[in-house]
């Protein structure tokens, strides 16, 4: 399928794997890229030397394009940027900050830049900064999210109507049917996270993966809006946050409760009680752990079948 996104990245299928903290290492990224989509290494949880190692391993595992997700608030961002440039990573997805500073640097080295946004204002600012595309991520998404709580169904057409660059839809997309809906709204690719967490190739802890496939409707909620909004599975840590809210905790008290390494403790080390467990609403429809290649294949087959079914509808 030819879209501006597949042409921009040089990929076969308009399916992008999200660069998720603690879940998206070289094994997952290369598996998705080898399946025809775009795999992404999540740099947010990596020290500079670890990111370098991950990129080198990914290059050995695939000859297809892949990218790196780079949160712009990362403390060692200069080192990460230099690593990406030195190792000639072809595509960078930036998030959590303004793309104005680093986009020209990346593009000077021939690197494609995509920025993740949660509203129209940020999409327009990203376009003005010179990015090649944006990911419009709705309220349903796992991990850190927009304060506006705009759902994907509302956000995608709003952004598509206001920017000229291609839009990648994200948030709550866990099937070929949802992918078809995103395309109907104007998207030219989809970015998927939660489905790929529940894969053998994901670097998430097995206990976290098992909990995901047990999740039911309503198992997640957007929390910590006073700091940085994040969608979490409801465990003891989540309940502690709710209690703090009820007690009218200050931002400093919430920061102290969050502490350091809470996401690593939950998603990477498998502490399902005290860890921060970031996952999207679509987790309630994930019922088994599947290889990334199977997920890509099933998504694409259902997408094509859905499009064909829609063309058969008579007016």
N, C-alpha and C positions, 0 to 999 in steps of 0.2 A: 504494500500500500504506500502510495506517495503522498506525503504531506510536507509542509515546510519544515516540520520537525525531523522527519526521517531524512530529508535532504540535508538539513543543517548538521545533523550528527553522523550521517553516513550509516544508518541502521536500517534493518529490514522492516521492523515492526514498531509502531508508535506506542511502545510500552516502556516506561522508565521506572526503574526500581529506586525507591527513595533512599537517600543516604542517611540511615538512622543511627543515632548514637548507640554504641555497644552492640549493634546487631549487624552492621554492614561492613564486613571485612572483604578481603580479596576473594575468598571462596564464593561468597554470594554474588559479588559484582561480576566476576568472570563467568559464573554459571548463567546469569541473566544475559550478559553480552553474547555468550556463545549460543544462546537460544534465539537470538535475533533482536532482542531489546537493548536497552542501555542500562548496564550495571553501574552502580555508583558506590564508591568507598566513602563511608561516613567518617570524616576527619575530626569531628567534634569531641570524640572520646580518646584521641590519640596524641601522644607526645610526638614531636617532630621526627625522631628516629623511627618510631613505630609506623608513622605514615609513609616514610621513605621505604621501609621494608614491605609494607602492604602494596604499594604501587609497583615495586619491582616484582613481587610475586604475582600480582595480577597480570602484568605484562607477559610473564612466562606462561600463564594459564590461558590467555586468550590473545588472538591477533585482531580482535574486533575492538571498536571504539568503547571506551569506558570513561567515567568521570569521577570527580571528587566533590563531595559536598563540604563546603567550608563555612562554618558559622563565623561571621565577621567580628563577633565580640570575643573570639578565642584569644587568650592572652599571648600565645606564641604565633600570632598570625603571620608576622613577617617571615619566620622560619618556614611555616607551611607554604606560603606563597612561593618562596624561593625553591623549595622542594618540588612543587608542582611545575614550576618553570624549568628547573634543571632536568627533571625526568620526562619533560615534554608530554604531560597529561593533556589530552586534546580538548577536554570539556570540564568546566567548573560550574557547580551549582552553589551560589552564595545564599546565605540566609542570616537572620538575626542581626540586622544592621543595615546601613546605607551602602549601596554598591558604588557610590560615586568615586571613592578613592581607588579601589582596586580594579574596577572594570577596565579602565584604560591601560593599566599595567598588564593585565592578562591579554588583552586584545593586541597590544604591541608585540606580544610573542605568539600571535596566531591562535590563541586559546579562545574557544567559544564560551560565552558567559550567560548563565541563566540565573535569575533571582527569584526567590520564593516570596510571595506576597499574600496578604490576607484581605486586602481591600483595594478599591480602585485608585485611591490616592497614591499608594505605594507602587502600584503597577505603572501609573503614569510617570512617577519619579524615576522608576527603574528604566523605563523606556528612554527618558531624557538623559539618563546616565550612560546610555549606549549599550545596554545588555541586548543579547540576541533574541531572547525569549523570556517569558515569565512563567512560573508555576503559580497558579491561583489555587490556594489551598483553603478549603472550607472548614467550617466548625467541626465537622465529623472526624477530622483527622486525629491521629494519635500524636503524642509528644507535644511540643510547644505550638501554640495556636494563637489566632488573632483575638483581641479583646472584643471585637464587634459581634462575635458569634454568628457571622453570616454563613449560612449553609452553602454547600457546593452548588446546589440547584439554583440558588439566587446569585452567587458570586460569579460563576463562569460567564453568563451572558453579560453581566455588568462590566466585567473586565474586557471581554471580547469587543464590546461596543465602543470602548474608550481608548484602546491601543491598536497600533498597526502591526506590531510584532506578534509572532505566534504565541498562543497560550496553551499551556499544559495544565490539565485539570487534575486536582488532587483533593482527597478528603472523602472517605466513605466509598471509594471505588474498589469493589472486591469481586467483580464479575464482568463477563463480557457484555451483559445487559446494561450494567452501570456505565461501562465504557462507551457503549453506543449512545446512551443518554448524554454523556459528556460531549460527544462529537455533535449530537443534535443541537447542543447549546453553543457550539462554536469552537470547542477545543480541537487541537490538532494532534494531541497525544494525551496519555494519562500517566500520572505518577502514582505508584502503588507502594505502600509500606507494609501495613499489617499482614497481608497475605505472605509476604516474603520473610517476615520474622519467623513464621511457623514453617520453616524449611530446614532440612538437614544442613544446608550450607550456611545458614545464619549463625553468627557468632553469639547469639543469645543463649542463655543457660537453658538446659533441657527442661528444668522445672518451670521456668517462665513459659516456654513453648507449650508444655502440658496444660498450664493454667489457661492459656489463651484458647485452646480448643475446648476447654470446659466452660468458657464464658457464655453467659446468657444475655438476652436483651436487657439493657439497662445496667450492665456490669461496669461501665465506664462513666466518668464525669469530668468536665472541665473544671479545674481547681487552681488554686494559688493565683487568682487574677490580680491580687495586690502586688505580686512580684512579676512573674512571667507566666501567663496562663499555660497550663499543661493538662492534657487529657490522661487520666490515670485509671487503671483497674482499681476497684474498691477492695482494699486490704486494710490491715491495721494502720499502716502509715497514713492512708487516705482518711481513715476514721479519726486519727489524731489531728489531721488538718481541719476536719469538720468541727471537732471539739474546740480547737483553737479559734476558729471563726466564731463559734457560738459564744466564746468567752471574750470576743472583741480583741483578739490579739493584734499587736502592732506589727508593722512590717519587719522591724528588728526581731521581734519574737518569732515571727514566721520564718525568717532567715535562719535563726538559731535552730528551729525545729527541723528545717530542711537540711541544714548542715552541709557537709562536703561528701561527695562520693555516693549520694543516696541512690542515684540512677544506676551506677555501677553495681552497687550492692544488690539491687533488685534484678535488673535485666541480665547482667553479666555473671554475677556470682550466685544468683538463684535464691536470695533471701526474700521469700514471698510474704514475710510478716512485716519487716521493717524497711524493705526496699521500695524504691519508687518504680512503679510498673507502668511504663508508657505504652499505650496501644490505642488504636482507633475504635470507633463504634462498630465497624465492620467485623470486629473480633467475634461477635455473637453468631456470625454465619460460618466461621472457620471450624471445621469439625475433625480435621486430620492434618497431620504433618506430611507435606508433599515436597518432592524435589522442585527446585526453581524451574527447571525445564518443563516439567509437567504443568506447573501453574501458568507459565507463558503460553504453552500450547493450548490449554483449556480456555484461557482468557480469549485468545485469538479466535479459536473455533466458535465459541459462543458469540463473540462480537460479530463475526461474519454471518452466522446463522440468524442473529437478531436483525442485522441490516437487511438481509434477504427477506426475512419475514415481513419487515416493515414495508418493503417495496411491493409486496403482494397485497397489501391492504388497499381495497378499492374505495374510491371516494363516493 
